[in-house]
């Protein structure tokens, strides 16, 4: 062996020995080590306890090591991965430190998780020269925060380091899930309209109208234990997703919810936005932020012409500023900063096409919604586009229902009723019917389907409007017998058979039936007619009324009235005879 080879071999042996010395560590499990008394609470967990500790409350996403602050009761995992593998799950002590066997105590309180990773890695590396060192957050800690101010339930709440301020506000019963932003005009009748837009559901929060309308969600103060104060703005957070506006909680935080004053501190947005209304103003608000808080522009909005009205020093509205949102979003124009009491109006596009459509249902081959354009479309054309009628269609019973243009969509319906009835002395019976008819909202359009589609008479065609409903019932080869009958119900229809046939099939009249006032309700027109004036057809109804039941006092009153009248007539006759004599 040459002298050079001998030198290389000696150097290699020295380096190997030095590495082995650096790796000399206890091989027995940590649970068998005898620790000082003050270290007992921080012993590593066994497999069962470690698995149980992994049950973390729901989180909105991965923890950011740069922002997560380590504190007492955090559960951490320290691992060394290499020729010698060690794995310990260790809680942070109440003093804010962790105790790693063979390494010692490391103070982590107040450090971010990223800083803790670097600190632990450097300390463990002193004892373990070879292998990768890892520090992992296994389970975030829980702690106490305080909620006070314009909330229903002030007090202390349990939170975790992955919870935001918003979560505690919900538990304090100040918030509810968002359906629409504050002060949105709501039509309680919209739910019955098959053409109403589906409820807009966007992420966010709003003051709970049934809980505390005075809570300000844009000026919440988060007071840290260190004395630092953080401004919390939940509405703007859901626009920009900036963690600084809805931060994660820390040990000892105090959340203060002030009251809001919309009579002075507000901005308004109207027009073609999804949630128009009045919004609490915060210094630094800009136009794009406000429109985002209003859930954005509608499809028909003219984004090239948005008006911003501003008050002068005398409280007078000055000439509006016209803003082209397209230019603002493209960065070619400035995003205007807002002032208190500004009003934003988003105009609709000129001659914007409306989503005009009708709804076909019943015995039509292809039911559903059909576009008719702004100028409308004739009934015959729409039925042709739908494939025509099925073999079970009953054309005499077909109908078109039209939604009335109602003022009470935007104002109290009583005002419209007063305006319609003020100039006419309506009898009580007619008044009740008129009010009921007014509340229904939809009225039938006069259409003769047989004349139009069977006789091919185009003069019977009608022009459909947006929102019309076309309904074609099914042929029913039955007659419905109702009222004072022995066995009311459906009877199979037999062409040409008279009323007596169906009464007999239904078991005959009951004891209280008024046989002389039986009515036939026609299937198509729903008109009540005398049986002698019509031929009973498939789908008709037969109604047998009931004799009114009278109490004994009724008959005594009638006899008393008759006796009084007879006495008066008799007296009058006698008086006339005496005068004539």
Secondary structure as UniProt FT lines:
FT   HELIX           3..22
FT   HELIX           30..32
FT   HELIX           37..42
FT   HELIX           47..53
FT   TURN            65..67
FT   TURN            72..73
FT   STRAND          75..81
FT   STRAND          86..91
FT   TURN            94..95
FT   STRAND          97..100
FT   TURN            101..103
FT   STRAND          104..107
FT   TURN            109..110
FT   HELIX           113..125
FT   TURN            126..127
FT   STRAND          132..139
FT   STRAND          142..149
FT   STRAND          155..160
FT   TURN            161..162
FT   HELIX           165..171
FT   TURN            172..173
FT   STRAND          175..177
FT   TURN            182..183
FT   TURN            188..189
FT   HELIX           190..192
FT   TURN            194..195
FT   STRAND          205..207
FT   TURN            209..211
FT   TURN            213..214
FT   STRAND          220..223
FT   TURN            225..226
FT   STRAND          229..232
FT   HELIX           234..240
FT   HELIX           243..245
FT   TURN            251..252
FT   STRAND          254..257
FT   TURN            262..264
FT   STRAND          266..271
FT   TURN            274..275
FT   STRAND          277..280
FT   TURN            283..284
FT   HELIX           287..293
FT   TURN            294..295
FT   TURN            299..300
FT   STRAND          301..309
FT   TURN            313..314
FT   STRAND          321..323
FT   HELIX           325..329
FT   TURN            330..331
FT   TURN            340..341
FT   STRAND          343..348
FT   TURN            350..351
FT   STRAND          357..362
FT   STRAND          368..371
FT   TURN            374..375
FT   STRAND          377..378
FT   HELIX           379..385
FT   TURN            386..387
FT   TURN            391..392
FT   HELIX           395..397
FT   STRAND          399..403
FT   HELIX           407..409
FT   HELIX           413..421
FT   TURN            422..423
FT   HELIX           428..440
FT   STRAND          442..445
FT   HELIX           449..453
FT   HELIX           458..460
FT   STRAND          463..464
FT   TURN            466..467
FT   STRAND          469..472
FT   STRAND          478..483
FT   TURN            486..487
FT   STRAND          489..492
FT   TURN            495..496
FT   HELIX           499..505
FT   TURN            506..507
FT   TURN            511..512
FT   HELIX           515..517
FT   STRAND          519..521
FT   TURN            523..525
FT   STRAND          528..530
FT   HELIX           531..533
FT   TURN            538..539
FT   STRAND          541..544
FT   HELIX           552..580
//
